[in-house]
Amino acid sequence: MNANAQTPFSAIEWLAIGAIILVWGLNNAAAKLATEAMSPMFIGGARFAIALIFLAPFLRPPLPPWRQILPAILVAGPIHFGLVYIAFGMVENLSPIVVALQLWIPLTALFSWIVLKETMPRAAVAGMTIAFLGVAWMSLDPHATTDLGGLVVAVLASALWALAMVLVRKAPSLKPLKMQALTSLAGAPVLLAASFAFEPGSVSQAVAAPPFIWGLVIFAALASTIGATALLFWLVQRHQAGRVTPWFLLTPLISCAIGVGLMGDALTPQLLIGGLASMAGVALVALSERKIAAAATTAV
């Protein structure tokens, strides 16, 4: 197990967690808007291609054996993100799908417990459970029933992302940006090829897309692929995934606020109650984190 697994989060790690929450919250809205104008898999391929332009220097040797790193790269890259963009393209409302995509958080803890034999403090387990129930309650929003197909795809994408987090911890240690460079190297050609094969008219849609839509794709490539996701890989390499991931249950609060305030989603009791429950659960996780920090300080 990583030596940092039970140490308290540092100030820079807290900043990384906050940055990920903000970027992912904004990027969910960006993905929904982009898939209204362009083909889903083409967006995913373009996102990785743009990211690869900036990440190419990190592809220099030494590189790990492909058979050790390829499963994590394929699952975390083209498979997961292809399904995510397909799901966004299938739904009409932002809030329910954002909720469904948060299932990766408890699933990561579950997979980590099964595969890596990781543990979590009881308070963190309780907080995570309450937060997950809040997310589940948000899914009872009436809009969710009209987007059932997209929600099913989103749940599958969540499970694959949770698996990717476990594979990242099992794979040879890589610097986060090198990991993202390899992921982009696999993701761009696979998703673009899939788009050309299964999404007729994807190129013409891309050509006709306004600059604003391309700006959203660039934001996803730079802020999310290079920034937030690399930070996530860095965090789960340093700490148990079950300690890191509960904080990202705050992501749907940002996305749902955008959906309600700017994209026409209805502000329903389910969203309000679920959001409050999620925040209460995260507060419990925070209390458990403080206990870990206090125990580590005492030990020193």
KANOR-V210573 format. One record per residue. RES is the residue in one small letter. PHI is phi as a letter, one per 40 degrees, with the letter a starting at -180 (999 if undefined). PSI is psi in whole degrees, -180 to 180 (NA if undefined). Layout:
# KANOR-V210573
[[RES | PHI | PSI] [RES | PHI | PSI]]
This chain:
# KANOR-V210573
[[m | 999 | 146] [n | d | 140] [a | c | -24] [n | c | 2] [a | d | -37] [q | b | 8] [t | c | 155] [p | c | 153] [f | c | 139] [s | c | 171] [a | c | -41] [i | c | -32] [e | c | -38] [w | c | -41] [l | c | -39] [a | c | -43] [i | c | -45] [g | c | -41] [a | c | -41] [i | c | -45] [i | d | -47] [l | c | -48] [v | c | -46] [w | c | -37] [g | c | -44] [l | c | -38] [n | c | -28] [n | c | -45] [a | c | -39] [a | c | -41] [a | c | -41] [k | c | -45] [l | c | -40] [a | c | -40] [t | c | -10] [e | c | -16] [a | b | -22] [m | b | 161] [s | c | 139] [p | d | -52] [m | c | -30] [f | c | -40] [i | c | -46] [g | c | -44] [g | c | -42] [a | c | -39] [r | d | -47] [f | c | -35] [a | c | -42] [i | c | -44] [a | c | -37] [l | c | -31] [i | d | -41] [f | c | -24] [l | c | -6] [a | d | -39] [p | d | -22] [f | c | 2] [l | c | 4] [r | c | 147] [p | c | 158] [p | c | 147] [l | b | 148] [p | c | 160] [p | d | 134] [w | c | -35] [r | c | -21] [q | c | -32] [i | b | -21] [l | d | -43] [p | d | -44] [a | c | -40] [i | c | -45] [l | c | -42] [v | c | -45] [a | c | -23] [g | b | -101] [p | c | -37] [i | c | -53] [h | c | -53] [f | c | -30] [g | d | -46] [l | c | -37] [v | c | -48] [y | c | -34] [i | c | -43] [a | c | -45] [f | c | -36] [g | c | -19] [m | c | -20] [v | b | 160] [e | b | -28] [n | b | 142] [l | c | -45] [s | d | -50] [p | c | -40] [i | c | -34] [v | c | -40] [v | c | -48] [a | c | -36] [l | c | -15] [q | c | -6] [l | c | -16] [w | c | -24] [i | c | -56] [p | c | -31] [l | c | -33] [t | c | -44] [a | c | -41] [l | c | -49] [f | c | -37] [s | c | -39] [w | c | -42] [i | c | -47] [v | c | -45] [l | b | -5] [k | f | 33] [e | c | 158] [t | b | 166] [m | b | 147] [p | d | 151] [r | d | -39] [a | c | -38] [a | c | -39] [v | c | -45] [a | c | -45] [g | c | -42] [m | c | -39] [t | c | -45] [i | c | -43] [a | c | -41] [f | c | -40] [l | c | -35] [g | c | -43] [v | c | -42] [a | c | -40] [w | c | -37] [m | c | -30] [s | c | -11] [l | c | 1] [d | d | 135] [p | d | -28] [h | c | -25] [a | c | -33] [t | c | -28] [t | c | -14] [d | b | 29] [l | d | -44] [g | d | -47] [g | c | -34] [l | c | -37] [v | c | -44] [v | c | -38] [a | c | -39] [v | c | -43] [l | c | -43] [a | c | -38] [s | c | -44] [a | c | -39] [l | c | -36] [w | c | -39] [a | c | -43] [l | c | -39] [a | c | -39] [m | c | -39] [v | c | -42] [l | c | -35] [v | c | -40] [r | c | -29] [k | c | -22] [a | c | 162] [p | d | 142] [s | c | 126] [l | b | 147] [k | c | 141] [p | d | -42] [l | c | -31] [k | c | -39] [m | c | -43] [q | c | -33] [a | c | -44] [l | c | -39] [t | c | -42] [s | c | -37] [l | c | -35] [a | c | -39] [g | c | -41] [a | c | -56] [p | c | -37] [v | c | -48] [l | c | -37] [l | c | -40] [a | c | -42] [a | c | -38] [s | c | -46] [f | c | -32] [a | c | -37] [f | b | -3] [e | b | 81] [p | d | 137] [g | g | 7] [s | c | -37] [v | c | -44] [s | c | -37] [q | c | -41] [a | c | -41] [v | c | -38] [a | c | -13] [a | c | 137] [p | c | 162] [p | d | -33] [f | d | -43] [i | c | -43] [w | c | -31] [g | c | -37] [l | c | -38] [v | c | -42] [i | c | -39] [f | d | -45] [a | c | -40] [a | c | -45] [l | c | -51] [a | c | -38] [s | c | -57] [t | c | -50] [i | c | -40] [g | c | -75] [a | c | -45] [t | c | -36] [a | c | -40] [l | c | -38] [l | c | -46] [f | d | -41] [w | c | -42] [l | c | -45] [v | c | -16] [q | c | -23] [r | c | -25] [h | b | 160] [q | d | 137] [a | d | -35] [g | c | -20] [r | c | -30] [v | c | -48] [t | c | -30] [p | d | -28] [w | c | -25] [f | c | 1] [l | c | -10] [l | c | -17] [t | d | -46] [p | c | -21] [l | c | -40] [i | c | -47] [s | c | -42] [c | c | -34] [a | c | -40] [i | c | -43] [g | c | -43] [v | c | -44] [g | c | -32] [l | b | -19] [m | b | 8] [g | g | 7] [d | c | 145] [a | c | 140] [l | c | 98] [t | b | 163] [p | d | -34] [q | c | -43] [l | c | -42] [l | c | -50] [i | c | -44] [g | c | -40] [g | c | -42] [l | c | -41] [a | c | -40] [s | c | -43] [m | c | -39] [a | c | -41] [g | c | -42] [v | c | -35] [a | c | -40] [l | c | -40] [v | c | -40] [a | c | -40] [l | c | -41] [s | c | -35] [e | c | -39] [r | c | -37] [k | c | -41] [i | c | -45] [a | c | -43] [a | c | -42] [a | c | -41] [a | c | -40] [t | c | -41] [t | c | -39] [a | c | -36] [v | c | NA]]
